[in-house]
Amino acid sequence: MVIIVGENAEILRFKARMLFGGIFPERELVLAENRAAINAPSAAVILEKNASAEIEAALGIIADEDGCFGELPRGVQLITCGINPKNTVSFTSRSNDKITLSLNRSIRTKSGIAQPLELPADLVEGLTEFDYMAAFAASLLLS
C-alpha cells in the first residue's frame, strides 16, 4: 500500500491516478490531507512538503531531501529524494518528455533488497520531479 500525505486532496488524487497504474505499477492507495498517524508495517509512505505524519510502523518514509525528521521507529527507512546524488533517489537526466530516475544505494524492499539502478520514464504535465522520484521509490519498496 502507498500512503500519500499532502496538502490538497484533489491534487493528490490527480497525482495518484497518473503515477500509479499509469507510469508505475498500480497500488492500493491511501490519500491523507496535511497530517496522518501511520501504523502500517508494509506501507510506503510519501510525505509531501508541508505535510506531516506520526509514524509508528512503515516499510519506508519517502520525503524531499529537505525533510526534517527526528528519530524514526526501528526498522523504518528514510528515503530522501532530491537532485543530490547523496539522496537515496535522484534523477540523472531530464528532457522535455523524459526523466531518468536513479536509485543511488540499496534499500530494503518488501521482498528483499533493491540494488542501485536507473529507470527512464515519460513525463506528464502537472507532475513534479519529486512526484516521479517518490513514486519510483514507493514502487521499489513494494516490489
N, C-alpha and C positions, 0 to 999 in steps of 0.2 A: 504494500500500500504506500502511496505517496501522499504526504500531508503537506499542503502548501499554506503558509501563513503570510498574508499580505494585507495591504490597505483597502483594496476595493474589490468586492465580491464579483462585480460584473467583469472587471479586467482579469481577475483570477480565473473565471470560467472560460474566457476567451483564450488565455494562455494555456490552460489545461487542455482544452479541446484541440488547439493547434499543435501542441507539443506531444502529448501522449495519445497515441493512436494515429498521429499524423507523421511526425518526424521520428519519434521514438516509440517503442512498443506500448500498446495500451496497458494501463494500470488502473487498479482501483484507486480512486482519488477522494481525498477529504480536503475541502477548502475552508479556511477559517480567516475571518477578518480580524486584523490587528493583534490579537492575543490568543494563545491556546495553552491548555495544560495537556501534555502528551505523555502517555504511558503505553507505548506500542512497540514492543521489542523488535518486531520485524519491519518497521516502517522507515522509509527515507523521508526526512523532514526538510523541506525547503523553507528557509526563513528569508523573506524579502526585507529590504531596508525599511526601517521604522516599524517593523513587526517584532513581537517578542513571544517567547514561549517558556513555560516552565517544563523542563524535561525530566521525567523520571526514568524512562527507558525508550530507546530507539536504536535502530541499526546505525544511523548516522545523521548528523545535523549538517546541512549544506547552507553555507552563508557567504555573503560578499566578503572579500578579503579584508574589509574594514570592520567586519563584525566583531564586537567585543563580547567575549564570553568569560564568565567566571569558570569555576570548576564544573566539568560535565560529569554526570554519573558514570560509574565504572562501566567500561565496555562500549560507551558511546563515542564514535569517531566524529571529529570535527573536520569537515571537508570544505576548505576555502576555495572560492572561485575568484579569479582575477587575471589581470594581464601579466603579472609577475610569474616567471617560471617556478618560483618558490611556492606558489599556491598549489594545492592539490590538483585542481583543474584550471586550465587556461585555454587559450586558443593560439595556434601557431600562424594562422593566416586568415585573411578575410578579404573578400571581394564584394562586388555589388550583389551577387546572388549565392555565394557560398561562404561557409565558415569551416575551418578545420579545428576541431576540438582536440584537446590533449589531456590525457591523464598522466600527470608528471611523476607519480610514485604509486606504489602498490597500496591497495585498500582491501579491507575485509568485505566480502560480499555475502549475500545470503547463502551462497553455495560454495564459497571458498575464498580465493584471493584473485583479484584482478590486477594484472601487471600493467605497467605503463603502455599506453597505446594512443594512436590518433584516429579520429573519425571525421570524415568530411560530411557536411550536412547542408541542405538547401536553406537559404534564408527566407523568412516570411516577414512581410511588413507588419509592424506592430509588436514584434518580439525583440527584446534586448539581448545583448551578448550574455548578460548574466542569466537570462531565461534559458538560453541554449546550454550554457555551462552547467547550470543547476539540474536541468532535465537529463543531461548526459550523465552527471554524477548519480542521480537517482536511479536511472536505468541500469547503470553498472552495479550499484549497491544491491539492487533487487534481482540481479541475474544469478 
